[in-house]
Amino acid sequence: MSKAKAKTGKKVGKSGGAGITNGKTTPLTFSKGSKLDDTTKQFYLWQMQLLQDKVIKYQRQNDELVVASAKFQEKMEGCIAEKHEVVEYYKILVDTKSFEYNQLHEKYLTLKQILDNEQEQCRKQMMNIRREADEHQSQIVAENITLSSKLAALEEFQLQRDALMAKLERMEAELANKNEEFNANLTAMERKLISNKERLKAEMIVRIKGVATEFRKVTDKTLNSTIKRTLSENLMVGTQLAKMSDKTVELIEENEAQFAAKAKLEQKVVLLETNEKELTKRYQKCYETLNGFRQRCLQQEEIIDQLRNNNVKATETKIELEQLREESNYLRREIKRLAEMNDNFKKQHFNKRLVSLTEMESRENLEMMFSNAVDNIRELVLSMSQRAEPGCFFDEKSLNDIIKLKNEIFQNLMIILKSSLKLGIRPVCHGQMPPDENFDEKLSQMKLDSSLIKGKRLRPHYKLGDLGLTPRPDEHISTNKEKMHRIYQLAHANSSKLLHKNVKCQTASTPLALLHAHQTAGKPKKEPPVLGRVPTGQGPLPIPKISISK
């Protein structure tokens, strides 16, 4: 607004005359001869007053603008300083962030190295644990074998102990029976001895009484007879007593022998009792060791079960790991195959686009060639039709001109056809082989026009089997057996088509009719292409129908 006002003020100053220059008032000068009336004086005074007011106003606006420009300059300098500070701050921030990033990167590298070291340590620990587990398992198996051998020895010892205990019980029973027999014999012998003593006493008393009675009876007789008789009787009694004493000695000896046998048997019983105590102690110790072995065996069986479970889990994890590896390998192969398929699809798409472009270009070139050929032929025909009139003969000059023109046209046609032959422009035959992969190399070796061979991938002019005289390289030649097998299979299915007369195959042979019917059955009728399927070598290429504008 201030600039607009300043512009308006300048315009007013210009329109007002030369009274104001650069914001300062200048006195008006009048000529000496000029006289002013009061109205003009008042008008000029009023105009001067207005101009002075404008000058004051513009001076004020100028001062305000100077102050505003100074403030704006200060603000601009402050903004520039702030900008520099912000730039410095962001530089420092970037430096700190880069330093932090470097530190974090170093930490990441150290942590990665630590992780790799820990992984290596874990792998080593796993290998050590596996080796220790294998060693522990082998040690446990060896201990189990030794314990099983000891257990078998203990079972054998238990069987021997049972046999010895049974033998000891049998011997104790025999000893008890012998003791009973010995006691019975001893009591019987003591009773017999007592009875014999009593019997001998009674006999002695009876005999003494008899002797006393006899002695009393014979007392009256002579003393000699009595004395002799008594002496004889005393001798008899002495002999009997001697015999009785011998028997008692024998009985006493037998009794002593029985007492010695009894002492021996008592010693044997004491020895057997001590042996029994030792055997019971050994049996208790063996039973305790057997219980300890049983507990150890149970513990070892638990450990073996745990190890078996661990082995089963390890095998399961190995199987899962193998499955995961197979899945990962399968997925990698699938990804690789899909990538190859993608590349192949891309190549095929690119080749198709290239082939379509080259076919379009070749079609355009072919149409251009044939249009040139048609133009040449048309010129020849028109020239001949113009020169030739019905009922007239050509002179030698006109004939030479016609022949020269004809030769030129045929030379042009031969050049066009040779160029198309070199480029491989030809009609597409049924069942043709795919384009040659090395056609670019062959095409680069040809010295042709660059406008005709520019980036083309065209088919060769002739391939084996195009004429139908020889089979194609990729065509399967069926034998008579295969043909007859096919004919036999199609005989029932196509029996209704046998009598149908085919235009393309005029034959009275039933097998050939069946074969042709099978080949043509189910195939849609194709429209003939623009170029006829004329094989090379039998005639010139067909000319497309082009409307000739007269």
C-alpha positions as CSV (number, residue, x, y, z in Angstrom):
1,M,0.0,0.0,0.0
2,S,2.8,2.4,0.8
3,K,4.5,1.7,-2.6
4,A,1.2,2.4,-4.3
5,K,0.7,5.6,-2.4
6,A,4.2,6.6,-3.3
7,K,3.5,5.9,-6.9
8,T,0.3,7.9,-6.7
9,G,2.2,10.7,-4.9
10,K,4.7,10.8,-7.7
11,K,2.0,11.0,-10.3
12,V,0.3,13.8,-8.4
13,G,3.6,15.6,-8.1
14,K,4.1,15.3,-11.8
15,S,0.7,16.6,-12.5
16,G,0.9,19.3,-9.9
17,G,3.9,20.9,-11.7
18,A,7.4,21.7,-10.5
19,G,6.6,22.6,-6.9
20,I,8.0,19.4,-5.3
21,T,11.3,17.7,-6.0
22,N,12.4,14.7,-4.0
23,G,10.0,15.3,-1.1
24,K,11.1,19.0,-0.6
25,T,9.0,22.1,-1.3
26,T,10.3,24.6,-3.8
27,P,9.0,28.1,-4.1
28,L,6.8,28.8,-7.1
29,T,8.2,31.5,-9.5
30,F,6.0,33.7,-11.5
31,S,6.8,36.0,-14.3
32,K,6.8,39.7,-13.6
33,G,4.1,40.5,-16.0
34,S,1.7,37.8,-14.9
35,K,-1.0,38.8,-12.5
36,L,-3.0,36.2,-10.5
37,D,-6.5,36.7,-9.2
38,D,-7.6,35.6,-5.8
39,T,-9.2,32.3,-6.9
40,T,-6.1,31.1,-8.6
41,K,-4.0,32.2,-5.6
42,Q,-6.3,30.3,-3.3
43,F,-6.2,27.4,-5.6
44,Y,-2.4,27.4,-5.7
45,L,-2.2,27.9,-2.0
46,W,-4.7,25.0,-1.4
47,Q,-2.7,22.9,-3.8
48,M,0.5,23.8,-2.0
49,Q,-1.1,22.9,1.3
50,L,-2.2,19.6,-0.1
51,L,1.3,18.9,-1.5
52,Q,2.9,19.8,1.8
53,D,0.5,17.4,3.6
54,K,1.4,14.7,1.1
55,V,5.1,15.4,1.6
56,I,4.6,15.1,5.4
57,K,2.6,11.9,4.9
58,Y,5.1,10.4,2.5
59,Q,7.9,11.4,4.8
60,R,6.2,9.6,7.7
61,Q,5.5,6.6,5.5
62,N,9.2,6.8,4.4
63,D,10.3,6.8,8.0
64,E,7.9,3.9,8.8
65,L,9.3,2.0,5.9
66,V,12.8,2.7,6.9
67,V,12.0,1.5,10.4
68,A,10.2,-1.6,9.0
69,S,13.1,-2.3,6.7
70,A,15.5,-2.0,9.6
71,K,13.3,-4.4,11.6
72,F,12.9,-6.7,8.6
73,Q,16.7,-6.6,8.2
74,E,17.2,-7.4,11.8
75,K,14.6,-10.2,11.5
76,M,16.3,-11.4,8.3
77,E,19.7,-11.4,10.1
78,G,18.1,-13.3,13.0
79,C,16.5,-15.8,10.6
80,I,19.9,-16.2,8.9
81,A,21.6,-16.7,12.2
82,E,18.9,-19.1,13.3
83,K,19.2,-20.9,10.0
84,H,23.0,-21.2,10.5
85,E,22.3,-22.4,14.1
86,V,19.8,-24.9,12.8
87,V,22.2,-26.1,10.1
88,E,24.9,-26.4,12.7
89,Y,22.5,-28.1,15.1
90,Y,21.5,-30.6,12.3
91,K,25.1,-31.1,11.4
92,I,25.9,-31.9,15.0
93,L,22.8,-34.1,15.2
94,V,23.9,-35.9,12.0
95,D,27.4,-36.3,13.4
96,T,25.9,-37.7,16.7
97,K,23.5,-39.9,14.8
98,S,26.3,-41.1,12.5
99,F,28.5,-41.7,15.6
100,E,25.6,-43.5,17.3
101,Y,25.0,-45.5,14.1
102,N,28.7,-46.4,14.0
103,Q,28.5,-47.4,17.7
104,L,25.4,-49.4,17.1
105,H,27.0,-51.0,14.0
106,E,30.1,-51.9,16.1
107,K,27.8,-53.2,18.8
108,Y,25.9,-55.2,16.2
109,L,29.1,-56.6,14.9
110,T,30.4,-57.5,18.4
111,L,27.0,-59.0,19.3
112,K,27.0,-60.9,16.0
113,Q,30.5,-62.1,16.8
114,I,29.4,-63.0,20.3
115,L,26.4,-64.8,18.9
116,D,28.6,-66.7,16.5
117,N,31.0,-67.6,19.3
118,E,28.1,-68.7,21.5
119,Q,26.7,-70.7,18.7
120,E,30.1,-72.4,18.2
121,Q,30.3,-72.9,22.0
122,C,26.8,-74.4,22.0
123,R,27.7,-76.6,19.1
124,K,30.9,-77.8,20.9
125,Q,28.8,-78.3,24.1
126,M,26.3,-80.3,22.1
127,M,29.1,-82.4,20.7
128,N,30.6,-82.9,24.1
129,I,27.2,-83.7,25.6
130,R,26.5,-86.2,22.8
131,R,30.0,-87.7,23.3
132,E,29.5,-87.9,27.1
133,A,26.0,-89.3,26.5
134,D,27.5,-92.0,24.2
135,E,30.3,-92.7,26.7
136,H,27.8,-92.8,29.6
137,Q,25.5,-95.0,27.6
138,S,28.4,-97.4,26.8
139,Q,29.5,-97.3,30.4
140,I,26.0,-98.0,31.6
141,V,25.7,-100.9,29.1
142,A,29.0,-102.3,30.4
143,E,27.9,-101.9,34.0
144,N,24.6,-103.5,33.1
145,I,26.4,-106.4,31.6
146,T,28.6,-106.8,34.7
147,L,25.6,-106.4,37.0
148,S,23.7,-109.0,35.0
149,S,26.7,-111.4,35.3
150,K,26.9,-110.7,39.0
151,L,23.2,-111.2,39.3
152,A,23.5,-114.5,37.5
153,A,26.4,-115.4,39.9
154,L,24.2,-114.4,42.8
155,E,21.3,-116.5,41.5
156,E,23.7,-119.4,41.2
157,F,24.9,-118.7,44.7
158,Q,21.3,-118.6,45.9
159,L,20.7,-121.9,44.2
160,Q,23.8,-123.4,45.8
161,R,22.8,-121.9,49.2
162,D,19.3,-123.4,48.9
163,A,20.9,-126.8,48.0
164,L,23.3,-126.5,51.0
165,M,20.5,-125.4,53.3
166,A,18.4,-128.4,52.2
167,K,21.4,-130.6,52.7
168,L,22.0,-129.1,56.2
169,E,18.3,-129.6,57.1
170,R,18.5,-133.2,55.9
171,M,21.7,-133.7,57.9
172,E,20.2,-132.1,61.0
173,A,17.2,-134.4,60.6
174,E,19.5,-137.4,60.3
175,L,21.5,-136.1,63.3
176,A,18.3,-135.8,65.3
177,N,17.2,-139.3,64.3
178,K,20.6,-140.6,65.3
179,N,20.5,-138.7,68.6
180,E,17.1,-140.2,69.3
181,E,18.3,-143.7,68.4
182,F,21.4,-143.2,70.5
183,N,19.3,-142.0,73.5
184,A,16.9,-144.9,73.0
185,N,19.8,-147.4,72.8
186,L,21.5,-145.7,75.8
187,T,18.3,-145.9,77.9
188,A,17.7,-149.5,76.7
189,M,21.3,-150.5,77.6
190,E,21.0,-148.7,81.0
191,R,17.8,-150.5,81.7
192,K,19.3,-153.8,80.6
193,L,22.3,-153.1,82.8
194,I,20.2,-152.4,85.8
195,S,18.0,-155.4,85.1
196,N,21.1,-157.6,84.7
197,K,22.5,-156.2,88.0
198,E,19.3,-156.8,89.8
199,R,19.0,-160.3,88.2
200,L,22.6,-161.1,89.2
201,K,21.9,-159.8,92.7
202,A,18.8,-161.9,92.9
203,E,20.6,-164.9,91.5
204,M,23.5,-164.3,93.9
205,I,21.1,-164.0,96.8
206,V,19.2,-167.0,95.7
207,R,22.4,-169.0,95.3
208,I,23.9,-167.7,98.5
209,K,20.7,-168.7,100.2
210,G,20.8,-172.1,98.5
211,V,24.4,-172.4,99.5
212,A,23.6,-171.4,103.0
213,T,20.8,-173.9,103.1
214,E,22.9,-176.5,101.6
215,F,25.7,-175.5,103.9
216,R,23.4,-175.8,106.9
217,K,22.1,-179.1,105.6
218,V,25.6,-180.4,105.1
219,T,26.9,-179.0,108.3
220,D,26.1,-182.2,109.9
221,K,28.4,-184.0,107.4
222,T,32.0,-183.8,107.3
223,L,33.8,-180.6,107.1
224,N,36.0,-181.7,104.3
225,S,33.2,-182.4,101.9
226,T,31.6,-179.2,102.7
227,I,34.8,-177.2,102.4
228,K,35.5,-178.8,99.1
229,R,32.0,-178.1,97.9
230,T,32.1,-174.5,99.0
231,L,35.5,-174.0,97.4
232,S,34.2,-175.4,94.2
233,E,31.1,-173.3,94.4
234,N,33.3,-170.2,95.2
235,L,35.3,-171.0,92.1
236,M,32.2,-171.3,90.0
237,V,30.9,-168.0,91.4
238,G,34.2,-166.4,90.8
239,T,34.3,-167.5,87.2
240,Q,30.7,-166.3,86.7
241,L,31.6,-163.0,88.4
242,A,34.6,-162.7,86.1
243,K,32.4,-163.3,83.1
244,M,30.0,-160.8,84.4
245,S,32.8,-158.3,85.0
246,D,34.0,-158.8,81.4
247,K,30.5,-158.1,80.1
248,T,30.3,-154.9,82.3
249,V,33.7,-153.8,80.9
250,E,32.5,-154.3,77.4
251,L,29.3,-152.4,78.2
252,I,31.3,-149.6,79.8
253,E,33.6,-149.4,76.8
254,E,30.6,-149.3,74.5
255,N,29.2,-146.6,76.7
256,E,32.4,-144.6,76.5
257,A,32.5,-145.0,72.7
258,Q,28.9,-143.8,72.6
259,F,29.8,-140.8,74.8
260,A,32.8,-140.0,72.5
261,A,30.6,-140.3,69.4
262,K,28.1,-138.0,71.2
263,A,30.8,-135.5,71.9
264,K,31.9,-135.6,68.3
265,L,28.4,-135.1,67.1
266,E,28.0,-132.2,69.5
267,Q,31.2,-130.7,68.1
268,K,29.8,-131.2,64.6
269,V,26.5,-129.6,65.6
270,V,28.4,-126.6,67.1
271,L,30.5,-126.3,63.9
272,L,27.3,-126.6,61.8
273,E,25.7,-123.9,64.0
274,T,28.6,-121.6,63.5
275,N,28.6,-122.3,59.8
276,E,24.9,-121.6,59.7
277,K,25.4,-118.3,61.4
278,E,28.2,-117.3,59.0
279,L,26.0,-118.5,56.1
280,T,23.0,-116.5,57.4
281,K,25.3,-113.4,57.7
282,R,26.6,-114.0,54.2
283,Y,23.1,-114.5,53.0
284,Q,22.0,-111.2,54.6
285,K,24.9,-109.4,53.1
286,C,24.3,-111.0,49.7
287,Y,20.6,-110.1,50.1
288,E,21.5,-106.5,50.9
289,T,23.9,-106.4,47.9
290,L,21.3,-108.0,45.8
291,N,18.7,-105.4,46.8
292,G,21.3,-102.7,46.1
293,F,22.0,-104.2,42.7
294,R,18.3,-104.4,42.1
295,Q,17.9,-100.7,42.9
296,R,20.9,-99.9,40.7
297,C,19.4,-102.0,37.9
298,L,16.1,-100.2,38.3
299,Q,17.9,-96.9,38.2
300,Q,19.9,-98.0,35.2
301,E,16.7,-99.2,33.5
302,E,15.1,-95.8,34.2
303,I,18.2,-94.1,32.8
304,I,18.2,-96.5,29.8
305,D,14.5,-95.7,29.2
306,Q,15.2,-92.0,29.4
307,L,18.1,-92.5,27.0
308,R,15.9,-94.5,24.7
309,N,13.2,-91.7,24.9
310,N,16.0,-89.2,24.2
311,N,17.2,-91.3,21.3
312,V,13.6,-91.6,20.0
313,K,13.2,-87.8,20.4
314,A,16.6,-87.2,18.7
315,T,15.6,-89.5,15.8
316,E,12.3,-87.7,15.6
317,T,14.0,-84.4,15.6
318,K,16.5,-85.7,13.0
319,I,13.6,-86.9,10.9
320,E,11.8,-83.6,11.3
321,L,15.1,-81.8,10.4
322,E,15.5,-84.0,7.4
323,Q,11.9,-83.3,6.4
324,L,12.5,-79.6,6.9
325,R,15.7,-79.8,4.9
326,E,13.9,-81.7,2.2
327,E,11.0,-79.1,2.3
328,S,13.5,-76.3,2.2
329,N,15.4,-77.9,-0.7
330,Y,12.0,-78.6,-2.4
331,L,11.0,-75.0,-1.9
332,R,14.4,-73.8,-3.2
333,R,14.0,-76.0,-6.2
334,E,10.5,-74.7,-6.7
335,I,11.7,-71.1,-6.3
336,K,14.5,-71.8,-8.8
337,R,12.1,-73.6,-11.1
338,L,9.6,-70.8,-10.8
339,A,12.4,-68.3,-11.4
340,E,13.5,-70.2,-14.5
341,M,9.9,-70.5,-15.6
342,N,9.5,-66.7,-15.1
343,D,12.7,-66.1,-17.1
344,N,11.5,-68.5,-19.7
345,F,8.1,-66.8,-19.8
346,K,9.8,-63.4,-20.0
347,K,12.0,-64.7,-22.8
348,Q,9.1,-66.3,-24.6
349,H,7.1,-63.1,-24.2
350,F,10.0,-61.1,-25.5
351,N,10.6,-63.6,-28.3
352,K,6.9,-63.5,-29.1
353,R,6.8,-59.8,-29.2
354,L,10.0,-59.8,-31.2
355,V,8.6,-62.4,-33.6
356,S,5.3,-60.5,-33.8
357,L,7.2,-57.3,-34.6
358,T,9.5,-59.1,-37.1
359,E,6.5,-60.8,-38.6
360,M,4.8,-57.5,-39.0
361,E,7.9,-56.0,-40.5
362,S,8.4,-59.0,-42.7
363,R,4.7,-58.8,-43.7
364,E,5.1,-55.1,-44.5
365,N,8.3,-55.8,-46.5
366,L,6.6,-58.7,-48.2
367,E,3.6,-56.6,-49.1
368,M,5.9,-53.9,-50.3
369,M,7.9,-56.4,-52.4
370,F,4.7,-57.9,-53.9
371,S,3.3,-54.4,-54.5
372,N,6.5,-53.5,-56.3
373,A,6.2,-56.8,-58.3
374,V,2.5,-56.1,-59.1
375,D,3.3,-52.5,-60.1
376,N,6.0,-53.8,-62.5
377,I,3.7,-56.5,-63.9
378,R,0.9,-53.9,-64.2
379,E,3.2,-51.5,-66.0
380,L,4.2,-54.3,-68.3
381,V,0.6,-55.3,-69.0
382,L,-0.5,-51.7,-69.5
383,S,2.4,-50.9,-71.8
384,M,1.6,-54.0,-73.8
385,S,-2.1,-53.3,-73.8
386,Q,-1.4,-49.7,-75.0
387,R,1.0,-50.7,-77.7
388,A,-0.9,-53.8,-78.8
389,E,-4.1,-53.3,-80.8
390,P,-6.4,-56.1,-82.2
391,G,-5.6,-57.1,-85.7
392,C,-2.2,-55.3,-85.7
393,F,1.3,-56.7,-85.8
394,F,4.3,-55.4,-83.9
395,D,7.2,-54.0,-85.7
396,E,10.7,-54.9,-84.8
397,K,11.4,-51.7,-82.7
398,S,8.2,-52.1,-80.6
399,L,9.0,-55.8,-80.1
400,N,12.5,-54.9,-79.0
401,D,11.1,-52.3,-76.6
402,I,8.5,-54.8,-75.2
403,I,11.2,-57.5,-74.8
404,K,13.6,-55.0,-73.1
405,L,10.8,-53.8,-70.7
406,K,9.8,-57.4,-70.0
407,N,13.4,-58.3,-69.3
408,E,13.8,-55.3,-66.9
409,I,10.6,-56.2,-65.1
410,F,11.6,-59.8,-64.8
411,Q,15.1,-58.8,-63.5
412,N,13.4,-56.6,-60.9
413,L,11.1,-59.5,-60.0
414,M,14.0,-61.9,-59.7
415,I,15.9,-59.4,-57.5
416,I,12.8,-59.1,-55.2
417,L,12.3,-62.8,-55.1
418,K,16.0,-63.5,-54.4
419,S,16.0,-60.9,-51.6
420,S,12.9,-62.6,-50.2
421,L,14.6,-66.0,-50.5
422,K,17.7,-64.7,-48.6
423,L,15.5,-63.2,-46.0
424,G,13.5,-66.4,-45.6
425,I,10.1,-64.8,-46.5
426,R,7.9,-67.7,-47.4
427,P,4.4,-69.0,-46.9
428,V,3.8,-70.8,-43.6
429,C,3.4,-74.6,-44.1
430,H,1.3,-76.9,-41.9
431,G,3.3,-78.6,-39.1
432,Q,6.3,-76.4,-39.7
433,M,9.3,-76.6,-37.3
434,P,10.0,-73.8,-34.9
435,P,12.3,-70.9,-36.0
436,D,16.0,-71.5,-36.0
437,E,17.8,-70.3,-32.9
438,N,21.0,-69.4,-34.8
439,F,19.2,-67.4,-37.4
440,D,20.7,-64.1,-36.1
441,E,24.2,-65.4,-36.6
442,K,23.4,-66.6,-40.1
443,L,21.6,-63.3,-40.9
444,S,24.6,-61.3,-39.7
445,Q,26.8,-63.2,-42.1
446,M,24.6,-62.3,-45.1
447,K,25.4,-59.1,-47.0
448,L,21.9,-57.8,-47.5
449,D,20.1,-54.4,-47.4
450,S,19.9,-53.2,-43.8
451,S,16.4,-51.8,-44.4
452,L,15.2,-55.4,-45.1
453,I,17.0,-57.4,-42.4
454,K,16.7,-54.9,-39.6
455,G,16.2,-57.1,-36.4
456,K,14.3,-59.9,-38.1
457,R,14.0,-63.5,-37.0
458,L,12.4,-65.1,-40.1
459,R,11.9,-68.6,-41.2
460,P,14.1,-70.3,-43.8
461,H,12.7,-70.6,-47.3
462,Y,12.6,-74.4,-47.5
463,K,12.7,-77.2,-44.9
464,L,12.8,-80.9,-45.2
465,G,9.4,-82.4,-45.7
466,D,7.7,-79.2,-47.1
467,L,7.1,-80.9,-50.5
468,G,5.5,-84.0,-48.9
469,L,7.8,-86.3,-50.8
470,T,10.0,-87.1,-47.7
471,P,8.9,-87.2,-44.1
472,R,9.8,-84.4,-41.7
473,P,12.7,-85.0,-39.2
474,D,10.4,-84.8,-36.1
475,E,7.5,-86.7,-37.8
476,H,6.8,-90.2,-36.5
477,I,6.5,-92.8,-39.4
478,S,3.9,-95.2,-38.4
479,T,4.3,-98.8,-39.4
480,N,1.7,-101.0,-41.1
481,K,0.9,-102.7,-37.8
482,E,0.2,-99.4,-36.1
483,K,-1.9,-98.2,-39.1
484,M,-4.0,-101.4,-39.1
485,H,-4.4,-101.1,-35.3
486,R,-5.7,-97.6,-35.6
487,I,-7.9,-98.6,-38.5
488,Y,-9.3,-101.5,-36.5
489,Q,-10.0,-99.2,-33.5
490,L,-11.7,-96.6,-35.7
491,A,-13.7,-99.1,-37.8
492,H,-16.6,-99.2,-35.3
493,A,-16.5,-95.6,-34.3
494,N,-16.4,-94.1,-37.8
495,S,-18.6,-96.7,-39.6
496,S,-21.2,-94.1,-40.4
497,K,-18.5,-91.9,-42.1
498,L,-17.3,-94.6,-44.5
499,L,-19.8,-93.8,-47.3
500,H,-19.3,-90.1,-46.9
501,K,-17.6,-88.9,-50.1
502,N,-14.7,-86.6,-49.3
503,V,-13.7,-84.0,-51.8
504,K,-10.1,-83.7,-50.8
505,C,-9.4,-87.4,-50.8
506,Q,-11.2,-89.1,-53.8
507,T,-10.5,-92.8,-53.1
508,A,-12.4,-96.0,-53.0
509,S,-10.0,-97.6,-50.4
510,T,-11.8,-98.1,-47.1
511,P,-8.6,-97.9,-44.9
512,L,-7.5,-94.6,-46.6
513,A,-11.0,-93.2,-46.2
514,L,-11.0,-94.1,-42.5
515,L,-7.6,-92.6,-42.0
516,H,-8.5,-89.4,-43.8
517,A,-11.8,-89.2,-41.9
518,H,-9.9,-89.6,-38.6
519,Q,-7.4,-86.9,-39.5
520,T,-10.1,-84.5,-40.6
521,A,-12.6,-85.3,-37.8
522,G,-12.9,-82.7,-35.1
523,K,-10.7,-80.2,-36.8
524,P,-12.2,-76.7,-37.4
525,K,-12.1,-75.4,-40.9
526,K,-9.4,-72.8,-41.2
527,E,-9.7,-69.9,-43.5
528,P,-6.9,-69.9,-46.2
529,P,-4.2,-67.3,-45.4
530,V,-3.4,-64.4,-47.5
531,L,-0.4,-66.3,-49.0
532,G,-1.2,-69.6,-50.5
533,R,0.5,-72.8,-49.4
534,V,2.5,-73.3,-52.5
535,P,5.8,-75.1,-52.0
536,T,8.9,-73.6,-53.4
537,G,10.3,-75.1,-56.5
538,Q,6.9,-75.7,-58.2
539,G,6.2,-72.1,-59.3
540,P,6.5,-68.5,-58.3
541,L,5.0,-67.2,-55.1
542,P,1.3,-66.3,-55.3
543,I,0.4,-62.6,-55.7
544,P,-1.9,-61.2,-53.1
545,K,-5.1,-59.6,-54.3
546,I,-4.4,-55.9,-54.4
547,S,-6.9,-53.4,-55.8
548,I,-5.3,-51.6,-58.6
549,S,-6.6,-48.0,-58.9
550,K,-6.8,-46.9,-62.5
